[in-house]
């Protein structure tokens, strides 16, 4: 799996899923409005797909998970994101804690996800913990989110302010 999933060009499934959602939302208005009218149905489908990919391909280090599981998880999250953008979805009705923050930090989390994951896996292995245990995966995830949060506020937000000043100056 290392040979298959570590190179960036082999991890384009998440990018493509996100680009596909943005493409539909921004260029196929009628289709987009038709699709988001099924917010809760899309949410249920996304959760079912995500659960299936996690359960069916339980060995996260397998060839099957790298070739089918990761793309399936990306597609599942794309469906859930579409559901979240629907006004008649459960996700849009409730202010779910940390969702706005996660959206802001998502790019920083993406950039740091792999190196943080590798560092955590090395550390957890060195102290005798099983990196495939769900509790360790969850801790690793939390550390990735924290690292993304720190990077967003120390770097990305500063560059966004500069960008806004430059754009205001140019207009």
KOLMARSE-93375 format. One line per field, with one value per residue: residue number from 0; x, y, z of N, C-alpha, C, O in turn. Coordinates in nm, 4 decimals, padded with zeros to 6 digits. Example, Ala and Ser with C-alpha at 12.3 -4.5 7.8 and 13.67 -1.06 7.14 Angstrom:
// residues 2
num <- [0 1]
nX <- [01.3190 01.2850]
nY <- [-00.5690 -00.2250]
nZ <- [00.7800 00.7080]
caX <- [01.2300 01.3670]
caY <- [-00.4500 -00.1060]
caZ <- [00.7800 00.7140]
cX <- [01.3200 01.2900]
cY <- [-00.3300 00.0030]
cZ <- [00.7800 00.7870]
oX <- [01.4236 01.3409]
oY <- [-00.3319 00.1138]
oZ <- [00.8465 00.8039]
This chain:
// residues 171
num <- [0 1 2 3 4 5 6 7 8 9 10 11 12 13 14 15 16 17 18 19 20 21 22 23 24 25 26 27 28 29 30 31 32 33 34 35 36 37 38 39 40 41 42 43 44 45 46 47 48 49 50 51 52 53 54 55 56 57 58 59 60 61 62 63 64 65 66 67 68 69 70 71 72 73 74 75 76 77 78 79 80 81 82 83 84 85 86 87 88 89 90 91 92 93 94 95 96 97 98 99 100 101 102 103 104 105 106 107 108 109 110 111 112 113 114 115 116 117 118 119 120 121 122 123 124 125 126 127 128 129 130 131 132 133 134 135 136 137 138 139 140 141 142 143 144 145 146 147 148 149 150 151 152 153 154 155 156 157 158 159 160 161 162 163 164 165 166 167 168 169 170]
nX <- [00.0812 00.2014 00.3509 00.1468 -00.0258 00.1144 00.2426 00.1564 00.0105 -00.1347 -00.3227 -00.5327 -00.8000 -00.9506 -00.9204 -01.0378 -01.2995 -01.3815 -01.3473 -01.5332 -01.7745 -01.7651 -01.7643 -02.0176 -02.1814 -02.1160 -02.1430 -02.3479 -02.6274 -02.9097 -02.9121 -02.7673 -02.9429 -03.1550 -03.0375 -02.9560 -03.1974 -03.2541 -03.1405 -03.1358 -03.1610 -02.9299 -02.7440 -02.7926 -02.7245 -02.4519 -02.3470 -02.4070 -02.2564 -01.9969 -01.9754 -01.9964 -01.7631 -01.5710 -01.6245 -01.6408 -01.3910 -01.1893 -00.9176 -00.7011 -00.4509 -00.4426 -00.4235 -00.6731 -00.8111 -00.6553 -00.6961 -00.9719 -01.1035 -01.0057 -01.0741 -01.3511 -01.4157 -01.3575 -01.5518 -01.7789 -01.7566 -01.7795 -02.0461 -02.1674 -02.0872 -02.2255 -02.4812 -02.4628 -02.4577 -02.7109 -03.0176 -03.2268 -03.1292 -03.0359 -02.7850 -02.7576 -02.9340 -02.8524 -02.6173 -02.3367 -02.0868 -01.7536 -01.7600 -01.7501 -01.4936 -01.3419 -01.3892 -01.2572 -00.9945 -00.9377 -00.7700 -00.5140 -00.5078 -00.5186 -00.2691 -00.0910 -00.1633 -00.0507 00.2373 00.2121 00.0630 00.2448 00.4545 00.3190 00.2462 00.4988 00.5839 00.3809 00.4170 00.6739 00.6327 00.4938 00.2238 -00.0697 -00.1065 -00.3267 -00.5431 -00.8618 -00.8851 -00.6275 -00.6117 -00.8084 -00.6921 -00.4668 -00.5964 -00.7078 -00.4728 -00.3822 -00.5828 -00.5425 -00.2810 -00.3368 -00.5061 -00.3266 -00.1421 -00.3121 -00.3839 -00.1316 -00.0043 -00.1644 -00.3924 -00.2706 -00.1576 -00.3929 -00.4982 -00.3068 -00.3494 -00.6129 -00.5684 -00.4024 -00.5751 -00.7782 -00.6342 -00.5779 -00.8251]
nY <- [-00.1198 00.1225 00.1965 00.2414 00.4391 00.6567 00.8418 01.1669 01.1876 00.9580 01.0035 01.1581 01.1248 01.2449 01.5197 01.5224 01.4467 01.6675 01.8752 01.7952 01.8315 02.1131 02.1909 02.1043 02.2569 02.5207 02.5398 02.3898 02.4679 02.4066 02.1268 02.1078 02.2338 02.0597 01.8269 01.9006 01.9225 01.6856 01.6549 01.5149 01.2512 01.2255 01.2602 01.0289 00.8329 00.8953 00.8433 00.5697 00.4651 00.5412 00.3983 00.1371 00.1191 00.1400 -00.0814 -00.3081 -00.3134 -00.3777 -00.4082 -00.1703 -00.1444 -00.2835 -00.3794 -00.3683 -00.1771 00.0484 00.0836 00.0802 00.1453 00.4015 00.5845 00.5371 00.6312 00.9022 00.9710 00.9187 01.1172 01.3418 01.3217 01.3552 01.6167 01.7550 01.7070 01.8524 02.1085 02.1454 02.3087 02.1763 01.9718 01.7735 01.8404 02.1083 02.2345 02.2446 02.3911 02.2541 02.1871 02.2970 02.2561 02.4817 02.5701 02.3450 02.3544 02.5932 02.5245 02.3135 02.2942 02.3351 02.1193 01.9141 01.9519 01.8915 01.6401 01.3859 01.3958 01.4389 01.2160 01.0086 01.0720 01.0453 00.7739 00.6520 00.7314 00.6206 00.3491 00.3160 00.3264 00.1017 00.0863 -00.0044 00.0963 00.0523 00.0380 00.1631 00.3642 00.4764 00.5649 00.7621 00.9388 01.0119 01.1414 01.3611 01.4929 01.5639 01.7451 01.9421 02.0242 02.1295 02.3382 02.5001 02.5620 02.6982 02.9303 03.0419 03.0751 03.0545 03.2228 03.4700 03.5104 03.5215 03.7628 03.9379 03.8809 03.9818 04.2551 04.3195 04.2602 04.4461 04.6796 04.6613 04.6853]
nZ <- [00.0000 00.0600 -00.1641 -00.3408 -00.2251 -00.1097 -00.2961 -00.4204 -00.6617 -00.6543 -00.4719 -00.5510 -00.5355 -00.3282 -00.3917 -00.6480 -00.5870 -00.4299 -00.6169 -00.8063 -00.6650 -00.6308 -00.8992 -00.9928 -00.8218 -00.8960 -01.1746 -01.2839 -01.2251 -01.2215 -01.1977 -00.9590 -00.7738 -00.7870 -00.6890 -00.4237 -00.3036 -00.1942 00.0614 00.3241 00.2376 00.0828 00.2890 00.4422 00.2502 00.2094 00.4673 00.4917 00.2746 00.3588 00.6001 00.4985 00.3376 00.5347 00.6968 00.5202 00.3935 00.6001 00.6614 00.6718 00.5606 00.3312 -00.0186 -00.1433 00.0117 -00.0378 -00.3108 -00.3557 -00.1177 -00.0124 -00.2294 -00.2174 00.0390 -00.0014 -00.1949 -00.0435 00.1562 -00.0096 -00.0878 00.1622 00.2142 00.0133 00.1108 00.3482 00.2486 00.1657 00.2257 00.3459 00.5005 00.7828 00.8720 00.8043 00.9651 01.2240 01.4387 01.4364 01.6626 01.6045 01.3256 01.1512 01.2114 01.1347 00.8625 00.7964 00.8664 00.7044 00.4722 00.5762 00.7500 00.5636 00.4342 00.6401 00.7237 00.6341 00.7049 00.9855 01.0589 00.9978 01.1751 01.4208 01.4066 01.4109 01.6663 01.8333 01.7768 01.8779 02.1502 02.1902 02.1118 01.9223 01.6016 01.4418 01.6030 01.6828 01.8764 01.8801 01.6170 01.6307 01.8179 01.6699 01.4592 01.5998 01.6724 01.4190 01.3431 01.5390 01.4696 01.2147 01.2896 01.4343 01.2299 01.0537 01.2039 01.2641 01.0179 00.7665 00.8072 00.8362 00.5834 00.4399 00.5262 00.4177 00.1471 00.1198 00.1681 -00.0481 -00.2619 -00.2113 -00.2474 -00.5197 -00.6365]
caX <- [00.0000 00.2863 00.3862 00.0256 -00.0998 00.1938 00.2628 00.0432 -00.0720 -00.2221 -00.4203 -00.6139 -00.9419 -01.0119 -00.9259 -01.1355 -01.4331 -01.4108 -01.3601 -01.6595 -01.8811 -01.7573 -01.8024 -02.1637 -02.2417 -02.0895 -02.1647 -02.4673 -02.7184 -03.0365 -02.8810 -02.7282 -03.0617 -03.2317 -02.9665 -02.9563 -03.3319 -03.2566 -03.0368 -03.1305 -03.1359 -02.7867 -02.6736 -02.8042 -02.6445 -02.3110 -02.3112 -02.4101 -02.1376 -01.8784 -01.9749 -01.9675 -01.6219 -01.4899 -01.6480 -01.6099 -01.2467 -01.1430 -00.7716 -00.6660 -00.3221 -00.4523 -00.4311 -00.8136 -00.8489 -00.5837 -00.7474 -01.1174 -01.1469 -00.9785 -01.1656 -01.4877 -01.4287 -01.3630 -01.6842 -01.8757 -01.7489 -01.8345 -02.1923 -02.2031 -02.0685 -02.3410 -02.5941 -02.4437 -02.4862 -02.8542 -03.0915 -03.3222 -03.0556 -03.0136 -02.6563 -02.7695 -03.0275 -02.7900 -02.4821 -02.2566 -01.9617 -01.6265 -01.7714 -01.6972 -01.3491 -01.2861 -01.3932 -01.1494 -00.8634 -00.9303 -00.6544 -00.3960 -00.5142 -00.4806 -00.1258 -00.0150 -00.2177 00.0412 00.3551 00.1723 00.0235 00.3666 00.5231 00.2414 00.2574 00.6317 00.5858 00.2942 00.4838 00.7913 00.5903 00.4240 00.0801 -00.1128 -00.1541 -00.4529 -00.6522 -00.9460 -00.8547 -00.5042 -00.6487 -00.8814 -00.5934 -00.3895 -00.6851 -00.7149 -00.3442 -00.3806 -00.6706 -00.4724 -00.1712 -00.3989 -00.5530 -00.2090 -00.0896 -00.4060 -00.3768 00.0016 00.0406 -00.2649 -00.4762 -00.1881 -00.1490 -00.5253 -00.5071 -00.2237 -00.4230 -00.7258 -00.5158 -00.3560 -00.6928 -00.8439 -00.5495 -00.5862 -00.9594]
caY <- [00.0000 00.2406 00.2329 00.2861 00.5532 00.7702 00.9491 01.2591 01.1574 00.8444 01.0463 01.2635 01.0939 01.3492 01.6412 01.5068 01.4496 01.8066 01.9524 01.7544 01.9006 02.2551 02.2036 02.0942 02.3703 02.6486 02.5439 02.3145 02.5196 02.3320 01.9946 02.1289 02.2608 01.9356 01.7320 01.9398 01.9096 01.5544 01.6668 01.4063 01.1268 01.2259 01.2383 00.8863 00.7582 00.9197 00.7720 00.4264 00.4362 00.5539 00.2829 00.0172 00.1168 00.1172 -00.2182 -00.4106 -00.3178 -00.3541 -00.4012 -00.0410 -00.1511 -00.3762 -00.3310 -00.3396 -00.0506 00.1566 00.1048 00.0990 00.2045 00.5452 00.6576 00.5239 00.7240 01.0369 00.9880 00.9254 01.2503 01.4378 01.3122 01.4161 01.7619 01.8041 01.7062 01.9627 02.2339 02.1495 02.3776 02.0883 01.8614 01.7825 01.9062 02.2537 02.2871 02.2516 02.4460 02.1467 02.2452 02.2792 02.2401 02.6009 02.5665 02.2404 02.4036 02.6913 02.4616 02.1905 02.2895 02.3152 01.9796 01.8318 01.9631 01.8322 01.5090 01.2747 01.3979 01.4221 01.0762 00.9267 01.0988 00.9835 00.6278 00.6158 00.7485 00.5214 00.2189 00.3123 00.3026 -00.0265 00.0946 -00.0554 00.2066 00.0177 00.0442 00.2798 00.4713 00.5407 00.6375 00.8813 01.0303 01.0607 01.2374 01.4822 01.5612 01.6233 01.8631 02.0425 02.0754 02.2128 02.4586 02.5830 02.6131 02.7971 03.0567 03.1000 03.1054 03.0749 03.3409 03.5896 03.5275 03.5608 03.9066 04.0024 03.8670 04.0757 04.3905 04.3336 04.2650 04.5753 04.7803 04.6481 04.7183]
caZ <- [00.0000 00.0645 -00.3014 -00.4097 -00.1736 -00.0640 -00.3948 -00.4311 -00.7784 -00.6227 -00.3715 -00.6113 -00.5181 -00.2454 -00.4718 -00.7562 -00.5259 -00.3948 -00.7409 -00.8658 -00.5911 -00.6659 -01.0400 -01.0021 -00.7523 -00.9616 -01.3190 -01.3233 -01.1235 -01.2149 -01.1426 -00.8189 -00.6918 -00.7822 -00.6032 -00.2827 -00.2469 -00.1274 00.1630 00.4222 00.1644 00.0527 00.4148 00.4744 00.1517 00.2405 00.5902 00.4604 00.1922 00.4429 00.6907 00.4191 00.2988 00.6538 00.7456 00.4194 00.3729 00.7367 00.6670 00.6135 00.4938 00.2186 -00.1564 -00.1693 00.0730 -00.1066 -00.4463 -00.3550 00.0087 -00.0053 -00.3189 -00.1654 00.1518 -00.0598 -00.2567 00.0672 00.2159 -00.1065 -00.0759 00.2909 00.1987 -00.0626 00.2054 00.4427 00.1782 00.1393 00.3314 00.4138 00.5600 00.9269 00.8957 00.7885 01.0656 01.3556 01.4431 01.4931 01.7114 01.5335 01.1798 01.0838 01.2292 01.0485 00.7248 00.7835 00.8839 00.6249 00.3831 00.6613 00.7964 00.4489 00.4109 00.7498 00.7594 00.6108 00.7923 01.1253 01.0736 00.9987 01.3014 01.5287 01.3941 01.4600 01.8111 01.8964 01.7634 01.9668 02.2884 02.1933 02.0843 01.7926 01.5177 01.3771 01.7013 01.6552 01.9719 01.8345 01.4951 01.6738 01.8767 01.5563 01.3914 01.6818 01.6609 01.2855 01.3477 01.6191 01.3877 01.1131 01.3589 01.4634 01.1030 01.0009 01.2755 01.2602 00.8821 00.6617 00.8329 00.8115 00.4384 00.3920 00.5511 00.3153 00.0210 00.1198 00.1551 -00.1871 -00.3500 -00.1877 -00.3091 -00.6643 -00.6865]
cX <- [00.0857 00.3185 00.2648 -00.0244 -00.0144 00.2161 00.1366 -00.0477 -00.1628 -00.3276 -00.5083 -00.7632 -01.0135 -01.0250 -01.0360 -01.2773 -01.4735 -01.4304 -01.4937 -01.7771 -01.8825 -01.8016 -01.9541 -02.2290 -02.2282 -02.1239 -02.2884 -02.5785 -02.8464 -03.0149 -02.8454 -02.8510 -03.1524 -03.1679 -02.9753 -03.0957 -03.3485 -03.1520 -03.0264 -03.1074 -02.9883 -02.7035 -02.6762 -02.7190 -02.4957 -02.2652 -02.3095 -02.2876 -02.0108 -01.8654 -01.9389 -01.8199 -01.5319 -01.5046 -01.6015 -01.4591 -01.1807 -00.9914 -00.7248 -00.5302 -00.3251 -00.4549 -00.5749 -00.8548 -00.7818 -00.6446 -00.8970 -01.1637 -01.1268 -01.0656 -01.3109 -01.5140 -01.4389 -01.4990 -01.7910 -01.8761 -01.8012 -01.9864 -02.2394 -02.1885 -02.1839 -02.4632 -02.5839 -02.4750 -02.6343 -02.9264 -03.1885 -03.2552 -03.0430 -02.8842 -02.6655 -02.8576 -02.9628 -02.6508 -02.3953 -02.1225 -01.8418 -01.6396 -01.7174 -01.5452 -01.2841 -01.2855 -01.2801 -01.0118 -00.8399 -00.8083 -00.5264 -00.3924 -00.4709 -00.3297 -00.0434 -00.0534 -00.1162 00.1649 00.3210 00.1351 00.1457 00.4436 00.4519 00.2547 00.3928 00.6392 00.5021 00.3551 00.5994 00.7539 00.4995 00.2741 00.0501 -00.1730 -00.2860 -00.5703 -00.7316 -00.9180 -00.7289 -00.5306 -00.7193 -00.7861 -00.5083 -00.4691 -00.6917 -00.5857 -00.3328 -00.4657 -00.6039 -00.3580 -00.2254 -00.4474 -00.4365 -00.1539 -00.1814 -00.3866 -00.2384 00.0441 -00.0720 -00.3480 -00.3991 -00.1778 -00.2842 -00.5470 -00.4269 -00.2944 -00.5363 -00.6797 -00.4703 -00.4743 -00.7681 -00.7654 -00.5644 -00.7227 -01.0006]
cY <- [00.1265 00.2889 00.2922 00.4187 00.6709 00.8777 01.0354 01.2249 01.0370 00.8812 01.1573 01.2394 01.1987 01.4805 01.6330 01.5105 01.5922 01.8951 01.9217 01.8245 02.0489 02.2798 02.2005 02.2175 02.5002 02.6547 02.4686 02.3442 02.4377 02.1951 02.0061 02.1486 02.1383 01.8385 01.7712 01.9372 01.7760 01.5485 01.5503 01.2709 01.1162 01.2014 01.0903 00.8018 00.7737 00.8440 00.6214 00.3879 00.4387 00.4339 00.1556 00.0086 00.0906 -00.0271 -00.3233 -00.4241 -00.2842 -00.3410 -00.2759 -00.0401 -00.2366 -00.3043 -00.2893 -00.2055 00.0667 00.1870 00.1324 00.1748 00.3545 00.6253 00.6512 00.6180 00.8675 01.0656 01.0000 01.0634 01.3570 01.4388 01.3782 01.5681 01.8224 01.8106 01.8236 02.0973 02.2492 02.2171 02.2867 01.9621 01.8816 01.8579 02.0572 02.3154 02.3098 02.3101 02.3425 02.2053 02.2051 02.2663 02.3611 02.6051 02.4634 02.2839 02.5035 02.6242 02.3468 02.1837 02.2673 02.1719 01.8875 01.8334 01.8901 01.6882 01.3968 01.2817 01.3790 01.2770 00.9848 00.9469 01.0328 00.8314 00.5803 00.6250 00.6412 00.3814 00.2067 00.2894 00.1801 -00.0221 00.0473 00.0582 00.1774 00.0149 00.1727 00.3949 00.5468 00.6196 00.7677 00.9841 01.0931 01.1671 01.3690 01.5627 01.6291 01.7507 01.9750 02.1054 02.1676 02.3451 02.5543 02.6440 02.7203 02.9308 03.1205 03.1436 03.1465 03.2006 03.4697 03.6165 03.5662 03.7112 03.9852 03.9979 03.9682 04.2202 04.4178 04.3450 04.3960 04.6882 04.7805 04.6867 04.8585]
cZ <- [00.0000 -00.0761 -00.3730 -00.3560 -00.1269 -00.1693 -00.4101 -00.5483 -00.7559 -00.5192 -00.4237 -00.5923 -00.4345 -00.3191 -00.5771 -00.7016 -00.4911 -00.5164 -00.8083 -00.7979 -00.6288 -00.8097 -01.0563 -00.9397 -00.8314 -01.1094 -01.3674 -01.2224 -01.1101 -01.1522 -00.9951 -00.7311 -00.6826 -00.6832 -00.4554 -00.2214 -00.1740 -00.0165 00.2585 00.3569 00.1303 00.1779 00.4518 00.3796 00.1813 00.3629 00.5665 00.3780 00.2764 00.5368 00.6158 00.3825 00.4189 00.7030 00.6455 00.3997 00.5069 00.7465 00.5949 00.5446 00.3689 00.0833 -00.1889 -00.1095 00.0012 -00.2422 -00.4517 -00.2310 00.0166 -00.1024 -00.2708 -00.0494 00.0991 -00.1217 -00.1486 00.1312 00.1203 -00.0986 00.0534 00.2835 00.1195 00.0284 00.3025 00.3794 00.1427 00.2557 00.4066 00.4691 00.7105 00.9576 00.8839 00.8957 01.2009 01.3431 01.5146 01.5358 01.6250 01.3821 01.1049 01.0936 01.1395 00.9028 00.7013 00.7822 00.7872 00.5336 00.4630 00.7144 00.6841 00.4288 00.5173 00.7812 00.7467 00.7007 00.9399 01.1519 01.0832 01.1297 01.4189 01.5256 01.4456 01.6111 01.8800 01.8889 01.8618 02.1123 02.2991 02.1696 01.9423 01.7109 01.4485 01.4748 01.6784 01.7524 01.9301 01.7064 01.5320 01.7342 01.7665 01.4814 01.4688 01.6743 01.5250 01.2820 01.4268 01.5396 01.2778 01.1705 01.3832 01.3348 01.0441 01.0706 01.2729 01.1205 00.7881 00.6841 00.8079 00.6606 00.3786 00.4151 00.4476 00.1803 00.0126 00.1039 00.0112 -00.2818 -00.3336 -00.2530 -00.4619 -00.7210 -00.6528]
oX <- [00.0443 00.3137 00.2787 -00.0626 -00.0697 00.2093 00.0249 -00.1699 -00.2581 -00.4119 -00.5538 -00.8446 -01.1258 -01.1287 -01.1164 -01.3659 -01.5859 -01.5195 -01.5593 -01.8688 -01.9889 -01.8689 -02.0116 -02.3208 -02.3209 -02.1333 -02.3282 -02.6184 -02.8868 -03.0904 -02.8884 -02.8621 -03.2186 -03.2373 -02.9993 -03.1101 -03.4456 -03.0825 -02.9189 -03.0411 -02.9280 -02.6035 -02.5734 -02.6495 -02.4215 -02.1565 -02.2203 -02.2217 -01.9271 -01.7577 -01.8594 -01.7586 -01.4280 -01.4067 -01.5305 -01.4069 -01.1239 -00.9419 -00.7104 -00.4974 -00.2212 -00.4846 -00.5966 -00.9259 -00.8432 -00.6456 -00.9441 -01.2532 -01.2202 -01.1256 -01.3847 -01.6213 -01.5195 -01.5547 -01.8827 -01.9822 -01.8619 -02.0484 -02.3400 -02.2698 -02.2343 -02.5395 -02.6844 -02.5147 -02.6767 -02.8993 -03.2277 -03.3194 -03.0400 -02.8754 -02.5880 -02.8555 -03.0139 -02.5773 -02.3825 -02.0525 -01.8323 -01.5371 -01.6464 -01.4766 -01.1827 -01.1920 -01.2143 -00.9237 -00.7318 -00.7487 -00.4401 -00.2858 -00.3951 -00.2687 00.0618 00.0163 -00.0980 00.1959 00.3936 00.1713 00.1497 00.4923 00.5152 00.2724 00.4007 00.6943 00.5483 00.3454 00.6208 00.8348 00.4366 00.2038 00.1345 -00.2784 -00.3514 -00.6842 -00.6733 -00.9265 -00.7237 -00.4774 -00.6933 -00.7973 -00.4810 -00.4146 -00.6821 -00.5885 -00.2798 -00.4249 -00.6086 -00.3405 -00.1666 -00.4322 -00.4464 -00.1228 -00.1342 -00.3740 -00.2284 00.1204 -00.0746 -00.3716 -00.4570 -00.1879 -00.2894 -00.6077 -00.4736 -00.2992 -00.5539 -00.7442 -00.4962 -00.4747 -00.8172 -00.8240 -00.5637 -00.7346 -01.1108]
oY <- [00.2281 00.4088 00.3823 00.5049 00.7789 00.9960 00.9838 01.2324 01.0166 00.7988 01.2420 01.3242 01.2373 01.5463 01.7250 01.5705 01.6338 01.9799 02.0115 01.8716 02.1046 02.3788 02.2844 02.2757 02.5812 02.7639 02.4842 02.2574 02.4034 02.1530 01.9236 02.0867 02.1168 01.7757 01.6855 01.9486 01.7562 01.4479 01.4920 01.1848 01.0101 01.1298 01.0332 00.7101 00.6755 00.7862 00.5522 00.2884 00.3490 00.3759 00.0752 -00.0974 00.0259 -00.0879 -00.4170 -00.5352 -00.1764 -00.2687 -00.2749 00.0568 -00.2601 -00.1852 -00.1872 -00.1285 00.1715 00.3023 00.2008 00.2589 00.4278 00.7249 00.7490 00.6776 00.9460 01.1736 01.0814 01.1202 01.4542 01.5451 01.4491 01.6405 01.9291 01.9072 01.8867 02.1906 02.3545 02.1861 02.3176 01.8579 01.9948 01.9301 02.1280 02.4369 02.3862 02.2814 02.3438 02.2662 02.0913 02.2656 02.3455 02.6390 02.4911 02.2536 02.4990 02.6633 02.2878 02.0769 02.1896 02.1109 01.7932 01.7284 01.8337 01.6210 01.3197 01.1831 01.3103 01.2213 00.8944 00.8504 00.9723 00.7679 00.4796 00.5366 00.5780 00.3041 00.1012 00.2384 00.1569 -00.1171 00.0578 00.1110 00.2700 -00.0079 00.2791 00.5114 00.6691 00.7293 00.8718 01.1033 01.2131 01.2712 01.4764 01.6857 01.7398 01.8517 02.0909 02.2272 02.2723 02.4505 02.6740 02.7630 02.8208 03.0338 03.2430 03.2391 03.2585 03.2768 03.5685 03.7309 03.6362 03.7785 04.0869 04.0975 04.0333 04.2989 04.5247 04.4293 04.4515 04.7817 04.8861 04.7173 04.9006]
oZ <- [-00.0559 -00.1038 -00.4557 -00.4352 -00.1059 -00.1362 -00.4125 -00.5360 -00.8311 -00.4836 -00.3468 -00.6288 -00.4668 -00.3109 -00.5927 -00.7626 -00.5190 -00.5187 -00.8609 -00.8652 -00.6559 -00.8381 -01.1257 -00.9975 -00.8330 -01.1654 -01.4828 -01.1448 -00.9989 -01.0646 -00.9144 -00.6252 -00.5810 -00.6032 -00.3704 -00.0997 -00.1011 -00.0021 00.2731 00.4147 00.1467 00.1732 00.4883 00.4233 00.1786 00.3632 00.6157 00.4083 00.2664 00.5508 00.6645 00.3952 00.4059 00.7462 00.6821 00.3903 00.5243 00.8330 00.4727 00.4762 00.3071 00.0741 -00.2543 -00.1740 -00.0184 -00.2853 -00.5426 -00.2391 00.0488 -00.0620 -00.2824 -00.0399 00.1490 -00.1023 -00.1600 00.1575 00.1652 -00.1023 00.0540 00.3410 00.1547 00.0244 00.3351 00.4491 00.0951 00.3717 00.5191 00.4821 00.7586 01.0569 00.9480 00.9149 01.2828 01.2487 01.6371 01.4549 01.5791 01.3139 01.0055 00.9972 01.0755 00.8285 00.5974 00.7056 00.7878 00.5193 00.4221 00.7225 00.7065 00.4087 00.4871 00.8572 00.8410 00.7676 01.0117 01.2555 01.1667 01.1886 01.5054 01.6295 01.5159 01.6766 01.9750 01.9842 01.9216 02.1898 02.4023 02.2038 01.8533 01.7462 01.4006 01.4342 01.6571 01.7136 01.9432 01.6893 01.4718 01.7054 01.7693 01.4445 01.4094 01.6702 01.5156 01.2247 01.3855 01.5424 01.2507 01.1087 01.3561 01.3304 00.9910 01.0044 01.2789 01.1062 00.7370 00.5903 00.7628 00.6163 00.2775 00.3318 00.3962 00.1081 -00.0904 00.0346 -00.0441 -00.3715 -00.4319 -00.3076 -00.5252 -00.8397 -00.6882]
